[in-house]
Amino acid sequence: MSVNVYYDQIKYRIRKTGEIKRFLEKVIRDEKKIPGDLVFILTNDEKMLEINRKFLKHYYHTDVISFDYSAEGEINGEIYLSVDTIRKNALKYKSGISEELLRVMIHGVLHLCGYNDGNKDDRDKMFARQEEKVSEFENRSE
């Protein structure tokens, strides 16, 4: 598995990238999938809105967009993250930017693993799994 992180026109940098990468691999394996190649691109609201409009025909801001290139159970994809929206959500939910960033990274990976959030039942299931994984990361033994 390879996980790469790129920064597009932002100053924020992820801390503990090695730990996070290993944990995301575990998230994939826990879903009975094979870790492949993941690319995370951290960018700003303006770029995310452009991507959302161009590829998804959505005309609103979002914190995460996943592009799934998976095949035969191997998880591959690009996950775009808006640091601007993540920062706003961290303040809104009083979670801290590092925790909120981890949350959306997990959310993006779960999308690649087959989870959806298009209706209430799917969203509830996905968010429950996401929060379980956030807690697992925070409570792991160092």
C-alpha positions as CSV (number, residue, x, y, z in Angstrom):
1,M,0.0,0.0,0.0
2,S,1.1,3.5,-0.7
3,V,-0.4,6.6,0.8
4,N,0.7,9.9,-0.5
5,V,-0.3,13.4,0.8
6,Y,-0.1,16.5,-1.3
7,Y,-0.7,20.1,-0.3
8,D,-2.3,22.4,-2.8
9,Q,-2.1,26.1,-2.0
10,I,-2.4,25.7,1.8
11,K,0.0,26.1,4.7
12,Y,-1.5,23.4,7.0
13,R,0.6,20.2,7.4
14,I,-0.6,16.9,8.8
15,R,1.1,15.7,12.0
16,K,1.7,12.0,12.7
17,T,1.4,11.1,9.0
18,G,3.1,7.7,9.5
19,E,0.6,6.7,12.2
20,I,-2.3,8.0,10.2
21,K,-1.2,6.1,7.1
22,R,-0.8,2.8,9.1
23,F,-4.2,3.3,10.7
24,L,-6.0,4.0,7.3
25,E,-4.5,0.7,6.1
26,K,-6.0,-1.0,9.1
27,V,-9.4,0.7,8.4
28,I,-9.3,-0.8,4.9
29,R,-8.3,-4.3,6.2
30,D,-11.1,-4.1,8.8
31,E,-13.5,-3.7,5.9
32,K,-12.1,-7.0,4.4
33,K,-10.5,-5.0,1.5
34,I,-7.0,-4.9,0.2
35,P,-5.1,-1.6,0.7
36,G,-3.8,-0.2,-2.6
37,D,-2.8,3.3,-3.5
38,L,-4.3,6.3,-1.9
39,V,-3.6,9.9,-2.6
40,F,-4.8,12.7,-0.3
41,I,-4.9,16.2,-1.7
42,L,-5.3,18.9,0.9
43,T,-6.6,22.1,-0.6
44,N,-8.9,25.1,0.0
45,D,-12.6,25.8,-0.3
46,E,-12.3,27.5,-3.6
47,K,-10.6,24.4,-5.2
48,M,-13.1,22.0,-3.6
49,L,-16.0,24.0,-4.9
50,E,-14.5,23.9,-8.4
51,I,-14.0,20.1,-8.2
52,N,-17.5,19.6,-6.7
53,R,-19.1,21.6,-9.6
54,K,-17.0,20.1,-12.4
55,F,-17.2,16.4,-11.4
56,L,-20.2,16.0,-9.3
57,K,-22.5,18.9,-10.5
58,H,-22.8,20.0,-6.8
59,Y,-22.8,23.7,-6.2
60,Y,-21.9,23.8,-2.5
61,H,-18.8,23.5,-0.3
62,T,-17.8,20.2,1.2
63,D,-15.0,18.9,3.3
64,V,-14.2,15.7,1.4
65,I,-14.6,14.3,-2.1
66,S,-13.4,10.8,-3.0
67,F,-12.6,9.5,-6.5
68,D,-12.7,5.7,-6.5
69,Y,-10.3,3.8,-8.7
70,S,-10.7,0.5,-6.8
71,A,-10.8,-2.8,-8.6
72,E,-11.3,-6.4,-7.4
73,G,-11.4,-5.6,-3.7
74,E,-8.2,-3.5,-3.8
75,I,-8.8,0.1,-2.6
76,N,-7.3,2.8,-4.7
77,G,-8.4,6.4,-5.0
78,E,-7.9,10.1,-4.7
79,I,-9.4,11.9,-1.7
80,Y,-9.6,15.7,-1.8
81,L,-9.9,17.5,1.6
82,S,-10.8,21.1,2.1
83,V,-8.7,22.4,5.0
84,D,-10.9,25.6,5.1
85,T,-14.1,23.6,5.7
86,I,-12.3,21.1,8.0
87,R,-11.2,24.1,10.1
88,K,-14.7,25.5,10.3
89,N,-16.2,22.1,11.2
90,A,-13.5,21.7,13.9
91,L,-14.7,24.9,15.5
92,K,-18.3,24.1,15.0
93,Y,-18.0,20.6,16.6
94,K,-15.3,21.6,19.1
95,S,-13.1,18.8,17.9
96,G,-9.8,20.3,17.0
97,I,-8.4,20.4,13.4
98,S,-6.3,17.2,13.8
99,E,-9.3,15.2,14.9
100,E,-11.5,16.6,12.2
101,L,-8.9,16.0,9.5
102,L,-8.6,12.3,10.7
103,R,-12.4,12.1,10.6
104,V,-12.7,13.2,7.0
105,M,-9.7,11.0,5.9
106,I,-11.5,8.0,7.4
107,H,-14.8,9.2,5.8
108,G,-13.1,9.3,2.4
109,V,-11.6,5.9,2.9
110,L,-14.9,4.4,3.9
111,H,-16.5,5.8,0.7
112,L,-13.8,3.9,-1.2
113,C,-14.7,0.8,0.8
114,G,-18.3,1.0,-0.4
115,Y,-20.0,3.1,2.2
116,N,-22.5,5.7,1.0
117,D,-24.1,8.7,2.7
118,G,-26.8,9.5,0.2
119,N,-29.8,8.7,2.4
120,K,-30.4,8.7,6.2
121,D,-30.0,4.9,6.8
122,D,-26.7,4.8,4.8
123,R,-25.5,8.0,6.4
124,D,-26.2,6.7,9.9
125,K,-24.4,3.5,9.2
126,M,-21.4,5.3,7.7
127,F,-21.1,7.9,10.4
128,A,-21.3,5.2,13.1
129,R,-18.4,3.3,11.5
130,Q,-16.5,6.5,11.0
131,E,-16.9,7.6,14.7
132,E,-15.9,4.1,15.8
133,K,-12.7,4.4,13.8
134,V,-12.0,7.9,15.1
135,S,-12.3,6.6,18.7
136,E,-10.2,3.6,17.9
137,F,-7.4,5.9,16.6
138,E,-7.6,8.2,19.6
139,N,-7.6,5.3,22.1
140,R,-4.9,3.1,20.5
141,S,-1.8,2.4,22.6
142,E,1.1,4.4,21.4
